């Protein structure tokens, strides 16, 4: 009996530390695909400073992420590439505190070895251009900005047969990188992530809605205090330095 008691004591002492180890709190951040590189780095920095937190990202088009939240998908924070999506969720009382954190620019990219040159988006109507990739305007903010640009320049209707639609801005970039599109509309920050495509034209901001990136705390978050802390960190100088490194502009 004594040996059995000793065995139980040994076993309990060996198991105890594992039971006592504090389980990490997982923060789920639904974020626009264009934020993948910068947020990936910021998430790692935050985890080093907060070892009890694990930051998980769900990337996609802002419109798709909006619908997921509307349908009850779990999320603690929403970081959108468009104001429309956050405003819609706030109107439904699904998003609480929110703020515009970043600004971006729209550019036209072509494959790195392309001979095409542009001084205006009207040149997309030229015979040399067979396919133009854009995000789905209904769900991808970059696609919405591209449609606004082409509409302002009166070539949206003319280009319909050339348009190739993508599920998010990163897919647009992939189409151009692989030569499956002769040109495509992405953010400046996306273009800076690759050597397989180059910026052929910078779009002047006056022809489309302002490109803003608001973030907000999801009302149904299971970890509101932790979500708030990360929301504040996204606005810190440390996070701002990472965003700036990847080509974003900080909102004032």
C-alpha positions, 0 to 999 in steps of 0.5 A: 500500500505504501509503495502504491501511495508513493507511486500516486504521489510521484505521478501527481507531481509529474502531472501537476505542472502540465495542469497548472500551465496557463492555457493561451488565449487565442485572439482571432483577427479577421483581416483584409488579404492585403494586410497579411505580411504586415500583420503576420510580423506584428502578431509575432511581436505581440506574442513575444510581449504577451506569451499568454496570447496567441494571435490567429489571423483569418485573411480574405476579402473584406466583404467576405469577412464582413459576411462571415461576421454577420453569419456568426463566425467567431472573430475578436477583431475585424481589420478591413480594407474598406470603410463600407464593411466596418460601417455596415457591421457597426450599423448592425451593432456587430462591431463596437469601438473602431478606428481608421488606422491605415491608408493605402494607394491603388496601382496598376501592375504588370508582369515584371518582364512585360513590355507594356507601359501606361500613362493612363488607364484608358490604354487598357483598351489597347489591343495589346492588353488581353486580360485585366485582373481586378477583385470582385467589386462587390466584396473586394475593396480594391476591386471597388476602387478599380471599378470606380477608377475605370468608370471615372475614366469612362472605360469600365463598359468597354473593358468588360470582355477583358476583365478577370475577377479575383476573390481578393487582392492577393489573387489579382497579384498572383494572376499578374505574377504568373502571366495569367493577366496582362495587368491588374489593380492592386494596392501599392503595398501588395506590389511591394511584396513581389519581384514578379510584377512591377508598378506600371501606373499609380492611380491618382486618388481623386478618381476613387473613394479614399482607401482607408483601413479601419479596425474594430472590436467585434461585439461578440468577442469572447475575449473583449479585454484582450481584443481591446489591448491588441486593438490599442497595440495596432495603433502603437508606434511599434506596430506603425513602424511595421505598417510603414515598412510595408508601404502603408501610410498611417492615418492621423 
